[in-house]
Amino acid sequence: MELGHHLKRARESKRMSQQEVAEFLGVSQKTLSNMESGKTQPTVMQLAKLGELYDLDMLKLLSKNGIHLSPPAIQLKWKKN
């Protein structure tokens, strides 16, 4: 099963519309539709937000889809206060 299909199933299980999730992500409904259909891939930040919204472990979901991220592959820069 592809990542987009998992994202669609997760959204539907939360009984949310594409428009609601798109607004949460700050993207258009068409962009979310393209993510769910596999035409485009969400960014790492979008995946993090979706994981929070859907209460999913996105690293596990990605690995099920053949995408393996190791900590060195993901580097986030934090601003110091």
C-alpha positions as CSV (number, residue, x, y, z in Angstrom):
1,M,0.0,0.0,0.0
2,E,1.4,3.4,-0.9
3,L,2.0,6.3,1.5
4,G,-0.8,8.4,-0.1
5,H,-3.3,5.6,0.5
6,H,-2.3,5.4,4.2
7,L,-2.7,9.1,4.5
8,K,-6.2,9.0,3.0
9,R,-7.2,6.2,5.3
10,A,-5.9,8.0,8.3
11,R,-7.8,11.2,7.4
12,E,-11.0,9.2,6.8
13,S,-10.6,7.4,10.1
14,K,-10.6,10.8,11.8
15,R,-13.7,11.8,9.8
16,M,-12.0,14.9,8.4
17,S,-12.5,16.4,5.0
18,Q,-9.6,17.1,2.6
19,Q,-10.4,20.8,3.0
20,E,-10.0,20.6,6.8
21,V,-6.7,18.8,6.6
22,A,-5.4,21.1,3.8
23,E,-6.2,24.2,6.0
24,F,-4.4,22.6,8.9
25,L,-1.3,22.0,6.7
26,G,-1.6,25.4,5.0
27,V,-1.9,23.9,1.5
28,S,-4.7,23.8,-1.0
29,Q,-7.2,21.0,-1.1
30,K,-5.8,20.0,-4.5
31,T,-2.3,19.6,-3.1
32,L,-3.6,17.3,-0.3
33,S,-5.6,15.4,-3.0
34,N,-2.3,15.0,-5.0
35,M,-0.5,13.7,-1.8
36,E,-3.2,11.2,-1.1
37,S,-3.3,10.0,-4.8
38,G,0.5,9.6,-4.9
39,K,1.0,12.4,-7.5
40,T,3.2,14.4,-5.1
41,Q,4.9,13.6,-1.8
42,P,4.5,15.5,1.4
43,T,7.5,17.3,2.9
44,V,9.1,16.1,6.1
45,M,7.4,19.0,8.0
46,Q,4.0,18.1,6.4
47,L,4.5,14.5,7.5
48,A,5.3,15.6,11.0
49,K,2.1,17.7,11.2
50,L,0.0,14.8,9.7
51,G,1.5,12.4,12.2
52,E,0.4,14.7,15.0
53,L,-3.0,15.3,13.6
54,Y,-3.7,11.6,12.8
55,D,-1.8,10.3,15.9
56,L,0.5,8.1,13.7
57,D,4.2,7.2,13.9
58,M,5.3,8.5,10.6
59,L,8.7,6.9,10.6
60,K,7.0,3.5,10.9
61,L,4.6,4.4,8.2
62,L,7.4,5.5,5.9
63,S,9.4,2.3,6.5
64,K,6.4,0.2,5.6
65,N,6.5,2.0,2.3
66,G,10.2,1.4,1.7
67,I,11.4,4.8,2.8
68,H,14.0,4.5,5.6
69,L,15.2,7.6,7.3
70,S,18.1,7.5,9.8
71,P,18.8,10.3,12.2
72,P,21.7,11.7,10.2
73,A,19.4,11.9,7.2
74,I,17.1,14.3,9.0
75,Q,18.8,17.4,10.3
76,L,16.6,20.1,11.8
77,K,18.1,23.4,12.9
78,W,16.7,24.9,16.1
79,K,16.9,28.6,16.8
80,K,18.5,29.5,20.1
81,N,16.5,31.9,22.2
